[in-house]
């Protein structure tokens, strides 16, 4: 995972570097954004682990954000983490822009700090590990990668 924001990353994104993450941020919700399914994981800095949560199955921003809001109310995270996909060579693609937009919308709607994490190969890793819910497993991988970057 690179320590600097990806080329073309919006100004509202924050690189996932230890210096950028306040020490008082202890609990996190992570999202593996997708148009039809968005994987979710919760985790904390102290243990450095993530737990898969039920995947959000919703098409359209209103339905998706209603479920996101419910999760945020339930878990009350200090900050959010969003996986942002890139091509293997690091070049952005359409899903890169969609995930970055989702991250900006989370920040605007919920007034929480949102950290973006390069999520290349997280779904492949989740599938190769035999995950039943690849989206939730990908969100765990994204969050654990983020948490490891803080140590």
C-alpha positions as CSV (number, residue, x, y, z in Angstrom):
1,X,0.0,0.0,0.0
2,X,1.5,3.4,-0.9
3,X,1.8,6.0,1.8
4,X,0.8,8.8,-0.5
5,X,-2.6,9.4,-2.0
6,X,-3.0,7.9,-5.4
7,X,-2.6,10.1,-8.5
8,X,-5.8,12.0,-9.1
9,X,-7.1,11.4,-5.5
10,X,-9.4,14.2,-4.4
11,X,-8.3,16.7,-1.8
12,X,-10.7,15.4,0.7
13,X,-9.1,12.0,0.8
14,X,-6.5,11.3,3.5
15,X,-3.6,8.9,2.9
16,X,-3.5,6.1,5.4
17,X,-0.2,6.9,7.0
18,X,0.4,6.7,10.8
19,X,1.0,10.5,11.0
20,X,-2.3,11.3,9.3
21,X,-4.4,9.1,11.7
22,X,-5.0,10.8,15.1
23,X,-4.1,8.6,18.0
24,X,-7.6,9.1,19.4
25,X,-9.1,7.3,16.5
26,X,-9.5,3.8,17.8
27,X,-12.6,2.2,16.1
28,X,-13.2,2.0,12.4
29,X,-15.8,0.8,9.9
30,X,-14.4,-0.2,6.5
31,X,-16.2,-0.4,3.2
32,X,-15.5,-2.3,0.0
33,X,-17.7,-0.2,-2.3
34,X,-19.6,-1.8,-5.1
35,X,-22.6,-0.7,-7.2
36,X,-24.7,-3.7,-6.0
37,X,-22.9,-4.9,-2.9
38,X,-20.7,-3.0,-0.4
39,X,-18.7,-5.1,2.0
40,X,-18.5,-3.9,5.6
41,X,-16.0,-4.7,8.4
42,X,-15.5,-3.3,11.9
43,X,-12.3,-3.2,13.7
44,X,-10.1,-1.4,16.3
45,X,-6.6,-0.1,16.5
46,X,-5.8,-1.8,19.8
47,X,-6.3,-5.4,18.5
48,X,-5.4,-4.6,14.9
49,X,-8.1,-6.9,13.7
50,X,-11.3,-6.6,11.7
51,X,-14.6,-8.5,11.8
52,X,-16.8,-8.9,8.8
53,X,-20.3,-7.5,9.0
54,X,-23.3,-8.2,6.8
55,X,-22.7,-6.9,3.3
56,X,-24.9,-4.0,2.2
57,X,-27.0,-5.2,-0.8
58,X,-28.4,-2.1,-2.3
59,X,-28.5,-0.4,-5.6
60,X,-28.7,3.4,-5.7
61,X,-27.3,5.9,-3.3
62,X,-30.4,6.5,-1.1
63,X,-30.8,2.8,-0.3
64,X,-27.0,2.3,0.2
65,X,-26.6,5.3,2.5
66,X,-29.7,4.4,4.6
67,X,-27.9,1.1,5.4
68,X,-24.5,2.8,5.9
69,X,-26.2,5.3,8.3
70,X,-27.6,2.3,10.3
71,X,-24.2,0.7,10.6
72,X,-22.6,4.0,11.7
73,X,-25.3,4.4,14.4
74,X,-24.8,0.8,15.5
75,X,-21.0,0.8,15.6
76,X,-20.2,4.5,16.3
77,X,-16.8,4.4,14.7
78,X,-14.2,7.1,15.2
79,X,-13.4,7.1,11.5
80,X,-14.2,5.3,8.2
81,X,-12.0,3.5,5.8
82,X,-12.8,3.0,2.1
83,X,-11.0,0.6,-0.3
84,X,-10.1,2.2,-3.6
85,X,-9.3,-0.1,-6.5
86,X,-6.6,0.5,-9.1
87,X,-5.3,-1.3,-12.1
88,X,-2.2,-3.5,-11.3
89,X,0.0,-0.7,-12.6
90,X,-1.6,1.8,-10.2
91,X,-3.6,3.6,-12.9
92,X,-7.1,4.6,-11.9
93,X,-10.3,3.3,-13.6
94,X,-14.0,3.9,-13.4
95,X,-14.4,2.0,-10.1
96,X,-11.5,4.0,-8.7
97,X,-13.5,7.2,-9.3
98,X,-16.7,5.6,-7.9
99,X,-15.0,4.5,-4.7
100,X,-13.5,8.0,-4.2
101,X,-16.9,9.6,-4.7
102,X,-18.3,7.2,-2.2
103,X,-15.6,8.2,0.3
104,X,-16.3,12.0,-0.3
105,X,-20.0,11.4,0.2
106,X,-19.4,9.5,3.5
107,X,-17.4,12.4,4.8
108,X,-20.0,14.9,3.8
109,X,-23.0,13.0,5.0
110,X,-21.6,11.7,8.3
111,X,-18.9,14.3,9.2
112,X,-16.4,11.6,10.0
113,X,-12.8,11.4,8.8
114,X,-12.5,9.0,5.9
115,X,-9.3,7.2,5.0
116,X,-8.7,5.7,1.5
117,X,-6.8,2.5,1.2
118,X,-5.4,1.0,-2.0
119,X,-7.4,-2.2,-2.3
120,X,-5.8,-3.9,-5.2
121,X,-6.2,-7.7,-5.0
122,X,-8.4,-7.7,-1.9
123,X,-11.2,-9.5,-3.6
124,X,-8.8,-12.0,-5.1
125,X,-7.3,-12.6,-1.7
126,X,-10.8,-13.0,-0.1
127,X,-11.9,-15.5,-2.8
128,X,-8.6,-17.5,-2.6
129,X,-9.1,-17.8,1.2
130,X,-12.5,-19.4,0.6
131,X,-14.6,-16.6,2.0
132,X,-18.4,-17.2,1.8
133,X,-19.0,-13.4,1.5
134,X,-16.1,-12.0,-0.6
135,X,-17.3,-8.5,-0.1
136,X,-17.3,-8.6,3.7
137,X,-14.0,-10.5,3.6
138,X,-12.5,-7.8,1.3
139,X,-13.6,-5.1,3.7
140,X,-11.8,-7.0,6.5
141,X,-8.6,-7.2,4.4
142,X,-8.8,-3.5,3.6
143,X,-9.3,-2.6,7.3
144,X,-6.6,-4.9,8.5
145,X,-4.2,-3.5,5.9
146,X,-5.1,0.0,7.2
147,X,-4.6,-1.0,10.8
148,X,-1.2,-2.6,10.1
149,X,-0.1,0.7,8.5
150,X,-0.7,2.5,11.9
151,X,1.9,0.4,13.8
